[in-house]
Amino acid sequence: MSGLFHDLTRRGVHHIHQSGTLRISNQNFAETYKMPIWGIVMLASTAALFFLIMSTIEYTFGRLIPTLLMVETPQALLFEPLQSIEPDAPLDSKTDSKAPNTDSELLLVKQKPITASFRTTIKHLRAKAGVWSRFRGLAIFLVHASLLNSLTNVLNVPLMPFGLAPVVAAIILANISLAWTHIVISAPSPKRWYQRLPTARTWKKVALPTAVLAIAEQVTVLVPAGLAMVIGIPHPKDTDKLSNAERQVLIVKGFAVVGVAVALAFLLVVPANVILTRVQASLLNDEEETIVPFDRSFGGKVVPEIVGGSGAIGMVEAWKTFDWNARVRLIKAYVKVTGMQIALSVLFFGVIVGEILLIVGKSDLKKLFPVDGKKGN
């Protein structure tokens, strides 16, 4: 979701820098307002700050922490209960006291997950990997995103079926995504990110779950887009021609499309992402120390290569071993991230409106936005 905000912000800042003007128009008039330099700097700085904060939320809370949550296995501690003394227990002849009850069983207690909250996760990361730990893996992430975009554009030729190019590109770059996951879930290493790229033999083990995730992402985008066309959602520039009743219907249609997109994201993308991440985590070298505790054998489902296994967990087992408590925590994490992004967007909109009022002033504002639809004097 933040990717759209980033794109719109970038385009807006680029337009302001290029023209140095603010153009506001309606069906009755068009007014070009010459914006002062300090106004351009103010709006550009606000947009840059918004982009930086939104990107941090998207990366740290929307990608890094959920990845840790997907693989963490809360540690189980073995406790021996305190020995109790029964009221009618016989006296010990040597100590002249009642003998304690020694029949109590050992208790197996699971610790609270580190990723149970954003606060505890960030605190843990800072203790293990330093103050910049919330950005760990950022370099290879940016490399992967850049290569994925470039390769998608190269593969997007006329003969390529629509929506297939991003899937093929994701499969080709599966090893880079694998390396990012390993960097995120493991303790700090002196190796550079390119030194942690796995071999082509490892690529075969993650190619299929990578393809499944990429297909799920395309379905989540293309199905709502197709639905919007089928139910007749008009282009934004044509909404001025709609009546009030038609606009109300359009709002209902819009909520329906958004609802379908959200449902597909939670039903397809989230499970596919969990499966891929856990398959990638199962391929982490035994020499690598993990930054959060997790069961490398995934409950004994991973059969090492040395005894004839693949060394990786299967896709079905990867999902089955992700228990319901972890699934609920993951959904809550995504809901929190979405709430943070919405709140930041509302705040950004309010700040931008306030800055425009400050730059333009009340007198010029009435000329640009006349109440009666006529240009002011």
N, C-alpha and C positions, 0 to 999 in steps of 0.2 A: 504494500500500500504506500509506503513512504517513497518508493521509486517514482511514483507518479508525481508526488509533491516535489521531489528533487528536480524532475524534468521541467515542471512548470516554473519553479523558482529560477532555474538556470535560464530558461527562455526569457523570462521577464527581466532578469538582471541584464542579460545580453541586449535586449531591445532598448532598455534605458541607456546603457552605455553607448550604443550605436547612434541613437537619435537625439538623446538629451531632451526629449519632449515627452509629455504625458498627453495622450489622445483619448478623449472621452466623447462619445457621440451617442445620439439616439435617433429616432426616425425623423425628427423635426430639424435638428441642426447638428453640426459637427464643430467642435471647438478644439483648437490646438493651444496647449498651455506650455510656455517655455519654463522649464523647471530649473531652479537655481542649482549651482554645483553642490552646495552643502546638502540640498534635498536629495540629489542623486546619491551622494556618499552615504547619507543616513539610510535610505531605502536599501541600497546595495549591502551595507553592513548588516542591517537587520536580516536580509535574505540570506546572507552568508552564515550568520549565527544560527538561524533557523535550520539551514542545511546541515551544519555541523552537529547540532544537538540531535536532530532527527536521525542522522546517520549513526550517531553513537547509540541511540536507543535501538535502532534497527539491528545493528551489529552485535552489541553487547547483550541486550535483553531479548532480542528477537532471534538470534542465531547461536551465539556462543553458549549462553546459559541453558537454553533448551537442549543443545547437543550434550552438555554434561548431564542434564536431567535424564536424557534418553539412555545413557549407559550406566549411570550410578546404581550400585547395589548397596543399600545400607548395610553397614557392618552389624553382625550379630555377636553379642557378648554373652558369655556364659557366667551366670551368677550362682553362687551357692547360698541359699537362704540361711539366715541366722537360726541356730538351733534353738528350738523352743522347749520349755519344760512343762510337761502336763501336770495339772494340779494333783491327780491321783497316782503320779509316778512313784515307784518304790524308792526308798532311800538308799543311797550308795553307802555301803558299810565302811569304806575307806575314808570318804570325805564327809560322811554324815550329812549329805545333801542329796536332793533328788536328781536322778540321772536325766540328762537332756534327751530329747527325741531325735534320733539319728536317722529316721526313716524318710526325711524330706528329700524331694527330688531336685536336681539341678534345674535352674530356670534359664531359658534361652530368650534373651531380650534383644530386639532390633533397635539400633540407634536411630534417632531422627535423621532423615536424609540431609546432607549438606545443602542440596538444591531445593529444600523445602520453601525457601523464600529468596528473593533477590538479594536482600541485605546479607544474609548468612553466606550466600554464594560469593558475593563480591568480597566480603571480609575474608573468606577462605582463600580466594584467588590472590588477594593482596598479600596474605601471609605466606603463600607458597611461591608466588611468581612476581611479586613486586607491585609497585603502584600502577604500572602500565599493563597489568595482567588482563584488564578488561578489553584490551585491543590485541591480545595474543593471536597470532595467525593472520593478522590483517594484511600483511604483505602478500602472502600467497593467495589470500581471498581476492584481493584486487587484481592480481595476475590472472587468476581463474576467471573472474568476471569479464576482464578485458578480452582474454582469449576466446571465451564463450561467445561474446558479442561479435567479435571479428569473424570467427569461424562460422557462426550462424549466417552472417551476411555473405560469406563466400559460398556456402552451401545452398543458399536461397536462390537457386537458378530456376528458370522456367519449367524444367522437367521434374523438379523436386515437388512432391505433393505438399499441399499447404499444411503448415504446422509440423512438418517432419524434420526440417533443418535444425531447429533447436534440440530435438531429441538426438539426432545423429551427433551433433556437436558435443552434447553432454556426455554421450557414450565415449567419444574419442578422448575427452579430457577427464575421464573417470579417475585416473590415477592422481591428478592434481587435487580433486575433491577429497580423495582418500588421504592424501598427505595433510590436507587442512584439518581433517577430523583427528588424525593422529597427533598433530601439533597441539590442538585444543585440549584433548583429553589426557595428554601426557605431561609429566613434569618438565620444567624448563630444560632445554638441551643446548649445548654450544654449537650444534650443527645449524647451518643455514637451511632455509626451507627447501632449496633445490637439492640439497644433499639428502633430504628425507623422502624424495620421490621413490616410490616402489618400482619393482621390475614389471616387465610386460606380462610375466607369468601371474603376478598378483592381479593385474588388470582384468584377467578373465573371470576372477572371482567376484568382482564388483560391477562388471559390465551390465549384467541382467538387472539387479536392483536399481542401478543408475538409470537404465532405460525405463523401468517401471515408474520411478519418480518423475522423470522428464515427461512421460506420456500423461501421467496424472496432472501435472502442472498445465500442460497444453489443453487437456479436457476441461479443466477448471476455468480456463480463459475463453476457449472457443465456444463451449456450450452456452454460457450466459450471453456472449456476443451474438450467437445465432438466435437465441431466444429473443433478444432485444429487436432483432430484425423481423422475426416472425410476428411478434405482437405489436409491431409498428411504433417503436420509440423513435421520434424524429431527431434530426440533427439539432444540436443546441442553437444554431443560428435561425432555425425555423420556429422556435418556441414562442417568439414574439407574436406570431400570427394566431396563436391558440386562444380560445376563450377560457374563462375561469373554469368551466365544467371540464373542458378538455385537459386543462392543466392538472386538475385534481385526479383525473384518470391516469394521466402521465406519471404522477407521483406514485400511485398504486402500482403501476407497471414497473417503475424504477425500483421500488422496494422488492417486488417479486424477483427481478433480475438479480439484485444484490443478495437476496435470500438464497437463490439457487447457487450463486457463486460461493457464498459462505458455507452452505451445506456440502458442496463438492470439495471445498478445501479441507473441511474436517473429516469427511468420509473417505477421501482419496489421497490428498496430498500429505496430510499429517501421518497416517499409517505408513505410506510409502517412504516418507522421510525417516520415520522411526526405524523401519526395516533396514534401509540403506545405512543409516548411522550405526546400528548395532552390528551389521555385517562388517562394516569398516572397522569398528572397534575390536571385533574378534580377530582381526588380522594384525593387531598391534604386536610388535616384537616383545618377547618375554623379557628382554633386557631393559625395555622402556618402563620406567616407573610411572604409574598413573597419578593424575592430580586429584581425582576423586576415586573412592573405592568402588570397584566393580568386579564381578565374577568373570574372569577371562574365559572360563569353561562354559559359562551361561547354563549353569545347572547340569553340567556334564553333556550338553548337546554338541559341543565342539570336539571333534575327533582330530587329534594332531596328525600331521602328515607323516610323522615318523612311524605311526602304527597303521598307515594306509588310509587315513582320512583326508579331508580337503583342507583342514586347518582353519576353516571358517564356518560360522553358524549358517544354517539354511534360512531362507527367507521366511518360511512358515514358522520355524522355531524362534526366529528373531522377534516376531510379533507375539507369539504365545508366551514367551518368557518375559515380556514387558507387562508387568502385572497392572491390575486396575488402579491401585493407588498411584502408581507412576503415571498412568494415562490421565487420571483426574488432575494431578499436579501439572502435567504438561498443558492441558487445556486451560487451566487457570492461568498459567504463565502467559499463554498466547492472548488470553482475554485482557490481562493486565497490560501487556505491551500495546495492544490495540487502544486501550483506554488512555495510555500515556501519549500515544501518537495523536489521538483525537484532541486531547486536552491541549497539547502543544500547538496543534493546528489552529484551534480556536483562539488561543492566546496570540499566536502570530498574526492572525487576521485582525484581531482587535488592535494590536500594536501598529500594524500597517495603516489601518484606518485612522488611528490617532495621529500618526506621522503625516499622512496626507492632509489632514485637517490643519496641522501645524504649518506645513509647507505652503499650502494654497491660501489659507486664511478664509474668514467668513465671507468677505465681499466677493472674492473670486470664486468661492465655492458656490455661491448663489448663481453666478454666471454659468458655471459648468453644469450645475444640477438645478435648473429652474423648476420651481414647484408647478407652474402652469404649463410647462413644456415649451415655453417660449424663451428665446435667448435674452439674457439680461442686458442692461445698458452699462 
